[in-house]
Amino acid sequence: MVSVTMALFLSENWSPLKVNGIALFSGGLDSIIAVKLIQEQGIEVTGLTFSTPFFGGRNARAAAEKINLPLDVLDITGEHLSMLKAPRYGYGRNMNPCIDCHTLMLKKAGERMQEFQADFIFTGEVLGQRPMSQTRQSLHLASKNSGFEPFILRPLSAKLLPVTRPEDEGKVDRTKLLDIQGRGRKKQMELAKHYGIKEYSNPAGGCLLTDPMFSRRLQDLFQRSPDARIRDIELLKYGRHFRIGEGIKVIVGRNQKDNEMLLKLSDDSDTVITVIDYPGPLTLVPSGCDRKALGDAASLCVFYSDAPKDSRVETICRTGTIQTFLTAKASSREDTEHWRI
């Protein structure tokens, strides 16, 4: 389905007489410079970015607005999750399947290129900038496995890579592309000044799959709940997470934002626990639990509250419209650390 932004851009600007390129656009400096290089050749460019529970289009939207780039945000959650559970080329340091993820993005961009009869797609990738996903071999694998390798251009490193079809056909002037490689960003920063670009996002991006703590939680979820819902993945972003028994998870809010988000994401099958008479966190037990486990969950809630740690205090446990009052003593520090994911 075409977004309103994309539809307007196509109706007003897309023409078979023009050369048209689709940019995989993250909003980072490299992708901005890549767009500028292609636009300087008189080529019409529209941006494409992607959304999943692990990354979104906020940075891309903000950057696209600043440079007046039409941008489409495509939700690829379903295909991304299927890939994530068994990536062909494995994971990076954490749960980040960078090669397979980039392959999927290039595939979706290629499909969009065909749909709108564009001439090519391009990215802001730099040869050798990232040790796993931007080696010469990795770039080749992602392009080849996407099914659109001849049409994939990387303007910042193009002179160091094989000639692509748009270059060979004269739609893109290869002499005006660059030969950047490695992790340094001196050349990109010089170009940013040249183009008047003063603000841009961190090159690390913001993918949660590169975060060690989030990756541990996600790995635990996939192992214990292979059919987990999107809601269960969203819950991984908030609070402290514990396993107090087989199949029983407890999430304890760390602050007001966590408490609000946990409550927002809860449903009638979940149990919500709070301490009575003392400030403390909202504690969530997804899908509820039995009486014994409920006692352990309540003890975690008390542990992180302002209640005395050596006294039994009253908690209220709500599951749907059912309320249960339960007295509990704070869990021991040993148990708390043992249960922590």
SULMO-V493013 format. One record per residue. N is the residue number from 1. RES is the residue in one small letter. OMEGA is omega in whole degrees, 0 to 359 (* if undefined). D_FIRST is the distance of its C-alpha to the first C-alpha in Angstrom with 2 decimals. Layout:
BEGIN
[[N:RES:OMEGA:D_FIRST] [N:RES:OMEGA:D_FIRST]]
END
This chain:
BEGIN
[[1:m:184:0.00] [2:v:178:3.81] [3:s:179:6.51] [4:v:180:9.54] [5:t:181:11.66] [6:m:182:9.95] [7:a:179:9.71] [8:l:180:13.34] [9:f:182:14.46] [10:l:183:13.47] [11:s:185:15.07] [12:e:190:18.14] [13:n:189:18.76] [14:w:182:17.21] [15:s:178:20.06] [16:p:180:21.32] [17:l:179:24.66] [18:k:169:23.60] [19:v:185:23.06] [20:n:179:19.66] [21:g:176:19.06] [22:i:182:16.34] [23:a:167:18.09] [24:l:194:17.63] [25:f:179:18.72] [26:s:186:20.50] [27:g:176:22.39] [28:g:185:25.68] [29:l:183:28.34] [30:d:181:27.77] [31:s:177:24.13] [32:i:180:25.22] [33:i:179:28.12] [34:a:178:26.05] [35:v:181:23.84] [36:k:180:27.08] [37:l:181:28.72] [38:i:179:26.03] [39:q:180:25.78] [40:e:179:29.59] [41:q:178:29.40] [42:g:182:27.63] [43:i:175:24.30] [44:e:183:21.08] [45:v:168:19.15] [46:t:183:15.81] [47:g:176:15.50] [48:l:175:13.26] [49:t:190:14.34] [50:f:181:13.74] [51:s:173:14.42] [52:t:175:16.53] [53:p:187:19.60] [54:f:177:21.69] [55:f:183:20.22] [56:g:186:17.82] [57:g:185:16.86] [58:r:180:19.77] [59:n:181:21.99] [60:a:179:19.37] [61:r:182:18.37] [62:a:181:22.10] [63:a:180:22.99] [64:a:179:20.29] [65:e:182:21.54] [66:k:182:25.07] [67:i:178:24.54] [68:n:179:22.19] [69:l:174:19.42] [70:p:187:15.89] [71:l:174:13.87] [72:d:177:10.40] [73:v:185:10.75] [74:l:177:8.99] [75:d:181:10.44] [76:i:187:12.23] [77:t:184:14.83] [78:g:181:15.21] [79:e:181:15.81] [80:h:179:17.75] [81:l:178:20.03] [82:s:178:20.84] [83:m:186:21.82] [84:l:182:23.70] [85:k:179:26.00] [86:a:182:27.33] [87:p:182:26.59] [88:r:184:28.15] [89:y:174:29.86] [90:g:184:30.73] [91:y:172:30.66] [92:g:181:32.12] [93:r:179:34.74] [94:n:181:32.71] [95:m:183:29.58] [96:n:179:27.63] [97:p:195:26.52] [98:c:183:25.98] [99:i:181:26.09] [100:d:178:23.72] [101:c:179:21.32] [102:h:176:21.40] [103:t:180:21.01] [104:l:180:17.76] [105:m:179:16.43] [106:l:178:17.72] [107:k:180:16.23] [108:k:177:12.63] [109:a:178:13.57] [110:g:177:15.14] [111:e:178:12.21] [112:r:177:10.36] [113:m:179:13.76] [114:q:182:13.97] [115:e:184:10.70] [116:f:178:11.96] [117:q:174:15.57] [118:a:184:16.71] [119:d:182:20.20] [120:f:174:20.13] [121:i:180:18.93] [122:f:183:21.37] [123:t:176:22.32] [124:g:182:25.09] [125:e:180:26.86] [126:v:181:30.63] [127:l:176:32.86] [128:g:182:35.00] [129:q:178:33.63] [130:r:191:32.62] [131:p:181:34.98] [132:m:191:32.59] [133:s:184:29.28] [134:q:168:30.49] [135:t:179:33.50] [136:r:181:33.66] [137:q:180:33.25] [138:s:178:30.30] [139:l:179:28.40] [140:h:181:29.24] [141:l:181:28.21] [142:a:180:24.76] [143:s:182:24.21] [144:k:185:25.81] [145:n:177:24.07] [146:s:183:20.58] [147:g:184:21.39] [148:f:187:20.91] [149:e:183:24.27] [150:p:185:25.49] [151:f:186:22.61] [152:i:183:22.83] [153:l:176:25.02] [154:r:190:26.64] [155:p:185:28.34] [156:l:181:30.58] [157:s:189:32.28] [158:a:184:31.62] [159:k:178:35.35] [160:l:185:36.04] [161:l:180:33.46] [162:p:178:33.30] [163:v:179:32.28] [164:t:182:28.65] [165:r:180:27.58] [166:p:176:26.51] [167:e:182:29.96] [168:d:181:31.78] [169:e:177:30.34] [170:g:178:31.30] [171:k:176:27.87] [172:v:179:28.68] [173:d:183:32.29] [174:r:183:33.27] [175:t:180:36.40] [176:k:177:34.45] [177:l:191:32.69] [178:l:181:34.37] [179:d:181:36.26] [180:i:173:35.72] [181:q:178:36.31] [182:g:188:37.40] [183:r:179:36.87] [184:g:183:38.54] [185:r:183:36.53] [186:k:182:39.25] [187:k:180:37.69] [188:q:181:34.29] [189:m:175:36.19] [190:e:179:38.21] [191:l:177:35.11] [192:a:177:33.70] [193:k:180:36.90] [194:h:182:36.63] [195:y:180:33.17] [196:g:180:34.21] [197:i:184:31.92] [198:k:182:33.77] [199:e:177:31.38] [200:y:186:29.02] [201:s:179:28.07] [202:n:181:30.07] [203:p:180:29.47] [204:a:173:29.54] [205:g:185:26.02] [206:g:178:26.01] [207:c:181:24.72] [208:l:182:26.45] [209:l:176:27.01] [210:t:182:29.71] [211:d:184:31.59] [212:p:182:34.56] [213:m:179:34.78] [214:f:180:31.12] [215:s:177:31.30] [216:r:180:34.37] [217:r:181:32.71] [218:l:178:29.63] [219:q:177:31.95] [220:d:181:34.01] [221:l:180:31.03] [222:f:181:29.86] [223:q:185:33.50] [224:r:184:34.25] [225:s:183:30.98] [226:p:179:28.92] [227:d:182:26.60] [228:a:179:26.17] [229:r:175:23.41] [230:i:178:21.14] [231:r:181:23.64] [232:d:176:26.43] [233:i:178:24.91] [234:e:180:24.46] [235:l:181:28.13] [236:l:185:29.21] [237:k:189:28.67] [238:y:172:31.41] [239:g:174:35.13] [240:r:186:37.62] [241:h:183:36.93] [242:f:169:39.65] [243:r:182:40.30] [244:i:179:43.33] [245:g:181:43.25] [246:e:178:41.39] [247:g:183:37.94] [248:i:179:38.81] [249:k:175:37.14] [250:v:178:38.25] [251:i:182:36.45] [252:v:180:38.66] [253:g:179:37.37] [254:r:184:38.82] [255:n:184:38.41] [256:q:179:37.18] [257:k:177:33.57] [258:d:181:33.61] [259:n:182:35.26] [260:e:181:32.70] [261:m:178:29.69] [262:l:179:31.43] [263:l:180:32.14] [264:k:183:28.60] [265:l:182:27.25] [266:s:173:30.07] [267:d:188:29.99] [268:d:179:32.87] [269:s:181:33.69] [270:d:173:34.43] [271:t:179:37.84] [272:v:185:38.22] [273:i:172:41.61] [274:t:177:43.40] [275:v:178:47.02] [276:i:174:49.18] [277:d:179:51.46] [278:y:174:50.25] [279:p:181:47.31] [280:g:185:44.96] [281:p:165:41.47] [282:l:181:39.07] [283:t:185:39.05] [284:l:173:36.37] [285:v:181:36.93] [286:p:180:33.59] [287:s:176:34.25] [288:g:182:37.88] [289:c:179:40.98] [290:d:187:44.56] [291:r:182:47.50] [292:k:179:48.79] [293:a:178:45.52] [294:l:177:45.04] [295:g:178:48.35] [296:d:179:47.22] [297:a:178:43.98] [298:a:180:46.09] [299:s:175:48.45] [300:l:178:45.65] [301:c:180:44.69] [302:v:182:48.37] [303:f:183:48.69] [304:y:177:46.11] [305:s:177:47.46] [306:d:180:50.50] [307:a:177:52.56] [308:p:185:55.78] [309:k:183:55.12] [310:d:181:58.38] [311:s:175:58.09] [312:r:181:56.20] [313:v:184:53.96] [314:e:175:52.00] [315:t:175:48.25] [316:i:183:45.98] [317:c:182:43.40] [318:r:173:40.74] [319:t:187:38.66] [320:g:179:36.78] [321:t:183:39.58] [322:i:178:42.34] [323:q:177:44.39] [324:t:176:46.87] [325:f:186:49.43] [326:l:175:50.39] [327:t:183:52.92] [328:a:175:52.14] [329:k:182:53.64] [330:a:176:51.67] [331:s:177:50.77] [332:s:179:52.86] [333:r:179:51.52] [334:e:179:51.97] [335:d:181:49.86] [336:t:180:47.18] [337:e:180:46.89] [338:h:182:47.12] [339:w:188:44.17] [340:r:175:41.95] [341:i:*:38.92]]
END
